[in-house]
Amino acid sequence: MWPYSAERLRAMYAGGRANPTARRFARLWSWVFALGLQPRRWVTLEVRGRRTGRLRSFPLGMADWQGAWYLVPMLGEQSNWVRNVRAAHGQVVLRRGRRRPCLLSEVPVAQRAPILKRYLATVPGARPHIPVSPGAPLTDFTAIAARYPVFRVDSPAVDRRHHTEEATP
């Protein structure tokens, strides 16, 4: 992610929290992704804050795997959006041009490895934060699967017949 090195990108999220620069980028990307100006895998997740109840927005990249779309937190288990989604029982809105209510279902740890591998292959901004290279064997992803929740996107708008960029999240 130009012009930032992997070390500088990791530093933007020291301690699992975004610094001011990362928050500015997140606001910008949330706006861009919500407009639908990027490929379909890029969305803005809207979910109620677990403490405030206010609507929170997060720019995210989705992984497509075996006909379904998945969301993965690049910062792992303690990501704010993960805790908010769990508190909201998976009820969220994905924005990409328009708002689509969705239900996020957490994938069991034993099924996460191939999805995590696909996520790293398709969401380059996550690579500095996940301690496995995209080309690593599946066993390496199995070893970290418990640290990185995976959520399947369920929505009437998701077309399960296609898992390419043409599928609608």
C-alpha positions in Angstrom: 0.0 0.0 0.0 2.0 2.9 -1.3 3.7 5.0 0.0 3.7 3.1 3.3 5.9 0.2 4.2 4.6 -2.9 5.9 6.2 -1.7 9.2 4.6 1.7 8.9 1.2 0.1 8.2 1.5 -2.2 11.2 2.5 0.9 13.3 -0.8 2.6 12.3 -2.6 -0.1 14.3 -0.2 -0.5 17.3 -2.0 -2.2 20.2 -4.9 -3.1 17.9 -6.2 0.4 17.7 -6.0 2.8 14.7 -3.9 5.9 15.1 -5.1 9.3 13.7 -3.6 8.6 10.3 -5.3 5.1 10.1 -8.6 6.7 11.2 -8.4 9.3 8.4 -7.7 6.6 5.8 -10.6 4.6 7.2 -13.0 7.5 6.9 -11.9 8.1 3.3 -12.1 4.4 2.3 -15.5 4.0 4.0 -16.8 6.8 1.9 -15.3 5.5 -1.4 -16.4 1.9 -0.8 -19.9 3.0 0.2 -20.2 4.8 -3.2 -19.4 1.6 -5.0 -16.4 3.0 -6.9 -14.2 0.0 -6.3 -14.6 -3.7 -7.3 -17.4 -5.5 -5.5 -15.2 -7.1 -2.9 -14.7 -3.7 -1.2 -17.6 -2.6 1.1 -18.4 -0.4 4.0 -19.7 -2.3 7.0 -22.2 -0.5 9.1 -23.0 -1.8 12.6 -24.2 -0.4 15.9 -21.6 0.3 18.4 -21.8 -2.1 21.3 -21.5 0.6 24.0 -22.9 3.7 22.3 -25.5 2.3 20.0 -24.3 4.7 17.4 -23.8 3.5 13.8 -20.2 2.8 13.1 -18.6 2.4 9.6 -15.6 0.2 8.7 -14.1 -0.1 5.2 -13.5 -3.8 4.5 -12.4 -6.2 1.8 -14.3 -9.4 1.4 -13.0 -12.8 0.4 -14.9 -14.9 -2.0 -14.8 -18.7 -1.4 -16.9 -21.5 -2.8 -19.8 -19.3 -3.9 -20.0 -17.2 -0.7 -18.5 -13.9 0.5 -16.6 -13.6 3.8 -15.4 -10.8 6.1 -12.1 -11.2 8.0 -10.7 -8.7 10.5 -7.0 -8.0 9.6 -6.4 -7.2 13.3 -7.9 -10.4 14.5 -10.1 -11.3 17.4 -10.0 -7.9 19.2 -11.1 -5.7 16.2 -13.8 -3.2 17.1 -16.0 -4.2 14.3 -15.8 -7.9 15.3 -16.9 -7.1 18.9 -19.7 -4.8 17.5 -20.9 -7.5 15.1 -21.1 -10.1 17.9 -23.0 -7.6 20.1 -25.4 -7.0 17.2 -25.9 -10.7 16.8 -24.5 -10.4 13.2 -27.1 -7.9 12.0 -25.3 -5.4 9.9 -25.6 -3.3 6.7 -23.1 -3.5 3.9 -22.8 -0.4 1.7 -21.7 -0.5 -1.9 -23.7 2.0 -3.9 -26.7 1.2 -1.8 -27.4 -0.2 1.7 -28.0 -4.0 2.0 -29.0 -5.5 5.4 -27.0 -8.6 6.0 -26.5 -11.3 8.6 -23.0 -12.2 9.4 -22.5 -15.8 10.6 -19.2 -16.8 12.3 -17.4 -19.6 10.7 -16.1 -22.4 13.0 -12.3 -22.4 13.5 -11.9 -25.7 11.7 -13.3 -24.2 8.5 -11.4 -20.9 8.4 -8.0 -21.8 6.9 -8.9 -21.8 3.2 -10.9 -18.6 3.6 -8.1 -16.9 5.4 -5.7 -17.9 2.5 -8.2 -16.5 -0.1 -8.6 -13.3 2.0 -4.8 -12.7 2.0 -4.7 -13.4 -1.7 -7.4 -10.8 -2.5 -7.1 -8.1 0.2 -3.5 -6.8 0.0 -3.9 -4.3 2.8 -4.3 -7.1 5.3 -1.0 -8.7 4.5 1.2 -6.6 6.9 -1.1 -7.5 9.8 -1.5 -11.3 9.4 1.7 -13.3 10.2 1.4 -15.7 7.2 2.3 -15.0 3.6 -0.4 -15.4 0.9 1.5 -18.3 -0.7 2.0 -20.3 2.5 0.7 -23.8 2.8 -2.8 -24.3 4.3 -1.3 -25.7 7.5 0.1 -22.3 8.3 -3.3 -20.8 8.0 -4.8 -23.5 10.2 -2.2 -22.6 12.9 -3.5 -19.0 13.1 -7.2 -19.6 12.4 -8.3 -19.3 16.0 -6.9 -15.8 16.1 -8.8 -14.5 13.1 -12.6 -14.8 13.1 -14.3 -15.3 9.7 -17.9 -14.2 9.0 -20.0 -15.5 6.2 -22.1 -12.7 4.6 -25.7 -13.9 4.3 -28.1 -11.6 2.5 -30.9 -11.9 -0.1 -28.6 -9.8 -2.3 -25.8 -12.4 -2.3 -25.8 -14.5 -5.4 -24.4 -17.9 -4.3 -24.2 -19.2 -7.9 -21.2 -17.0 -8.6 -18.1 -16.4 -6.4 -16.2 -14.1 -8.8 -16.0 -10.3 -8.8 -19.4 -10.3 -10.6 -21.2 -11.8 -7.5 -23.2 -9.2 -5.7 -22.5 -8.8 -2.0 
